[in-house]
Amino acid sequence: MAFSPEFEAHLESGITTLARAWAVERRDGTVLGFTDHDRDLSFEGITFRADTGLTARALVQTTGLAVDNSETLGVLSDAAVTEDDIAAGRFDGAIVRAWLVNWQDVSQRVLRFTGTIGEIRRKAGAFEAELRGLAEALNQPQGRIYQKPCTAVLGDADCRFDLSAPGYRADLPAEDVEDARLFRFSALSGFDERWFERGRLSVLSGAGAGLSGLIKNDRLTNDGREIELWEVLRLPVQAGDLLRLEAGCDKRPETCRLKFQNFLNFRGFPHIPGDDWLMSYPARGGINDGGSLKG
């Protein structure tokens, strides 16, 4: 941490006017500011509100590759952090920055922590959020997996397929919704049955805007089309809310080649021999000419 000469002099004076401030940037771009001071603070284009009841426990910082961590505690409120937003996952993985600041002169400050929100627990009108440092990303497995199916996620940097291409997604209003999991449409034509299976349904408007779910089943029925998700969406979806359906991929090379014309970016190894081939051996009565063992 680099302290400015003015801030360092203030800290060494013995009489300090210090406060803590946090900025939380959600994945949807919303930025919220909090402070444990008794009045609002403003710097870096962010207003840090004092009426949120947010506080923090001790920050644990280490040298090397160990993960810095802390926790923050706060009160659920309609103006800042709502229970619906937490339930919808809007704070999952949000970027957190924490400063120590001189509230009499906010130009005197130091950034003490940068990381992301991990696990969030809520109870009795309050929440507790785990803060994870930047080194947390180093704990994630790296490298490719040697397997037959494709390891890429449809549309990601490895797959490189453009899901906005015509014929691979549909934007339409919700019609008949059952338990925020089963969606029925009367007029969704132009797509083969099971076209969206293993794809994604995203909510673009309404109370559940920003939520998405993986599609388990896509079936044509006598009344139209039925889309079923693997899990219930965490907020209700009403008729008229705008939805987006994206085509699904079952990770097979045939699907990549025929459905998406994207076989050059296939990230699996389809020619790995199976277990039966690995355990096979020459037989006396067979033809042992050095040819392929695959029948």
N, C-alpha and C positions, 0 to 999 in steps of 0.2 A: 504494500500500500504506500503510495507516495503522498505525503502531506505537504501542502503549500507552506511557505515560511510563516504566513499570517496565521494559518490554522494551527501550526505547530506552536507558535508563540501563545496562541489562545489556550491550547491544552496545557502548556507549561506555566500558565499564569496562576493556576490553583483555583481560580474562580471561573467556572465554565458554564456556558449556556448551550448544552448539547441535547440533541434529539435524534431519534432514528426515523428513517423514511424508507418506504418500500414502493417500488413500481412493479406492477404485475401486468405483463402483456400476454393476453390470451391468443390462441391460435387463430381466432377470427379477427384479430387486429385491434380489439378493444384494449385500451390501456387504463388501468386504475392505479391511483396513488393513495397511500396510507401513511400516517405518521402517529407516533405516540405522544407528540406535543399537544398542548391544549388549544392550539389554533392552527389553521391551515397554513401550509408552506407551499411555495411554488419555485421550481427551477427545472431546467431542461425541458421546458414546455409542458410540464406535468404539474397538476395541482394535487398536493398530498393532503388528504382530508383527515381532520382530527376527530370526526364524529363517528368513526367506524368501529371503535372499540378493539382495534387490532394491536397486538403486542407480540413480542418474539422472545423465545428462550435463548439460552447462550449459543453463540455460534462456535462450532468446533472447526478449526482450520489446522491443516497439517502441511508439512513439506512433502515432496515426493509425489507419488501417484495416488495416495490415499484420498478418499472422497471427502470433501468438506460437506458438513451437514448442519442443519438447524431445524427448528420447528417454529411455526407461527400460530398464534391463537387469535380468534376473533369472534365477533357476534354476527349472526346472520341478520341481514337487513335488506329491505327492498331497494335501498339506495346504493348498496355496494355489492355485497356477496349474498346472493339469494340461494335458498335451498334448491329451487328448481334448476338454477345454473349449475350447481354442484352435481345434482342428479343427472343432468344432461351431459356431464363431462366437459363443460366449457372451460373449466380450469385445469383439466388434465394436461400435464406437460407444459403449462404456461411458463414463460420466462420471468424470473424474479431477479430484481436488482435491489440491493440494500445499501443505504448510505448512513454514515455518521455525519451529522450536519450541525453547524452553529446556527441555531434558529434566529439569532439576532442579525446574522449576516450569512445568508445561504450560499454565498460564493465560497465560503470556507466549509468544505465538505470533502469526504473521502469515500470512495466506493469500496465497501467491505466484502460484498458477496455478490456473485452472479451464478445463477443456476436455474433449476426448474422445480416445479411443484411435483412431488411424488404422490404418496398416498394421502387422501383426505378422509378424515373421520368427522362425523357430525352427530351431535346429541344435545338435547335440552336447549335448542335455540342457538347453539354455538358450533364452531367448527375448529378443527385442528389439522393443519397441513404440514406435511413433511417437506423440507426444502433440501434438494440434492445439488451438490456442486457440479462443476463442468467435468470433473474427472469421472463422473458416473457413466458417461458414454463409453469410457474405456473398459467398463465391465461387460459390455455387450459382445457376444461372439462375432468374430469377423471372418471373412473369407467365404468361399463357395462350398456348397454341399454337393458331393458326388452322388447323384441319384438320377433315375430315369425321368421323373416329371420335371417340368420347368420350375425353377426356384424364384423367378421374378414375380412381382405383383403387376397385374395387367395395368399398363399405362405408366409405370414408374420409369426411372432413369435407365434401368437395365432392359426392360421390355421395349420402351420407346414407341409404343403404339399410341396413336392419337385418338382418344375416346370421343373427341368432338367430331370425328369424321362422320359424314352422313350414314345413317343406318345402324349406328352402334349405341345410340342413346335416344331417349325420348323424354321430353318435358311435358307434363300434363297434370291437371288438378286431380286431387284425391276424390273418389266417388264414395264407395262403400268401404269403410274401415272397421275392422273388428279387432279390438284389444291392441291396437297399435302394432299389429303383427301380420294380419291378413288383409290384403288390399285387393278389391275387386273392381274391374274396369269393364265398361260395356262396349267401348269403342277404342281398342288398342290393336289396330291391325298393321299389317306390313312387316311383322316379325314372326319368324317360325316359332313353333312351340318349343319351350325350354331355352329360348334365345337368351333370356336374362338370368337363367339359373346359374348360380355361383357368381353372379354379378353383384351390384350394389344399388340400393335404393337410398337416395338422399332427400331430405326435407329442405326445401328452399324458402318456405314462408310459413307463417303461423307460429304458434307457441313452440313448436319443435324445430324451428329453423336452425340449421347447422348439424342436426343429427343425421346419422346414416346407419344402415344395417345391411348385412350380407343376405343375399336372396337364397333361400333353401329350395323352393319349388316355383316353377313358372308353368302354369297349365292353361290350356284352352278349354273352356267349358261351354255349355249350351247358351249361357247368358253373357259370354264375353271372355275375359281373361282373369286369372287369379294368381296373385303374387304373394308368396308366403316367406317371411323372414325366419332366420334361425333363432333370433332373440327378439323380445318385445322392445320397442323403442322406449326410452326412459321418460319421454313426455308425450302427451296425447297429440294425435293428428286428427284434424277435423276435415270433413268434406269441404272441398274448395281450396285447401292448402296445396301449394305447388310442389310437385314431386319430380325427381329425376331418376330414371331407370337407366342403368348402364349394363351393357352386354357382359356376360360371364365367360370365364375361361376355365376349363377343367385340367389345364396344365399338360395336355397330351400333345405330341408333335403334330398329329393329324389335325387337331383343332387349330393350332397355331398357323399351320400352312393353309388350310382350306377356309376357315372362318375369318381369320384376321390377315392372311397373306403376309405373315410376319416371321417366317421360319428362320430368316437370317439372324434374328435376335433371340431365338429360342435358347433358354439358359439351362436346359437339362442335358442328360446324356442318354439318349434313347437306345443306344446300342450296347449298353452294359449287359453282359450275359446274366441270365437268371440263376437261381440257386441250383436248379436241376442240372444246368450245364456245368457249373463249377464242381459238382459232385460226380459227374459222369466219368467213365473210365473205359478203356478198350475192352471189347469182349472177343473171345476166341472165335465165335461163330459169325462175327460181323465182318464188315469190309473195313480193313484198316489200311487205307491208302493215303493217309495224311490230310484227307478232306475235312470239311466242316462237320462238327458233331451235332450241329443244329438241324433237326429234322424239318 
